[in-house]
Amino acid sequence: MAAMNLLSRILPPSNIVLDIAVTSKKRAFEQASLLFENHHGISRTAIFQSLIARERLGSTALGHEVAVPHGRIKDLKDPIGAFMRLAEPIRFDASDGRSARLLFFLLVPEHATQIHLDLLAEIARQMSDSTLRHELEIESDPVVIHQLLTTSVGNDSHAEHP
């Protein structure tokens, strides 16, 4: 059996949404906020405001059509994540000039430090794997996407180096 990673602790299968149609970063944040509110009872307004506030500090785009919008949420006990694949890429002010289509949303407790950084590092490591990114772009089964994300630890043999 494959080893589980940090994402396996924070990404329930119900938080994987594929091929959602949004036209902007703001709309993507609204959809994610609604998902977290519906599945986890967290205020969508608090989530949206946290995501927007973080994004104003600088783009959370990683490049390669990947972004990791994240925010701190008051009274949140444990980190929680979601993965959203967009039907069409949207502008995300990425350093490579590309749009983003694969979005990892990460919510952490207000005072979380190391786990927050560890989760961001793990996602960045995974997304350096071009084979994994390709699988995330074409796979139609959310269960398979969940398995890919929660058992992958990043494979340097496929990593792209700048």
Number of C-alpha atoms within 10 A of each C-alpha: 4 9 9 14 16 17 24 17 13 19 21 17 17 13 21 19 19 19 14 14 15 17 14 13 18 13 14 21 23 18 19 27 22 19 19 20 16 12 11 11 10 18 14 19 13 15 24 21 17 20 25 16 14 15 18 9 8 10 15 21 24 21 19 19 22 25 24 21 23 24 23 22 22 14 11 15 11 14 20 19 21 22 24 19 21 20 15 14 20 20 15 22 18 19 13 11 13 18 20 24 22 26 24 21 23 23 23 23 18 15 12 16 10 9 14 18 10 13 19 18 12 16 21 17 16 21 27 21 19 18 15 19 17 11 13 21 18 10 13 12 12 17 14 14 21 21 14 17 23 21 16 22 20 20 15 13 9 12 16 10 6 3
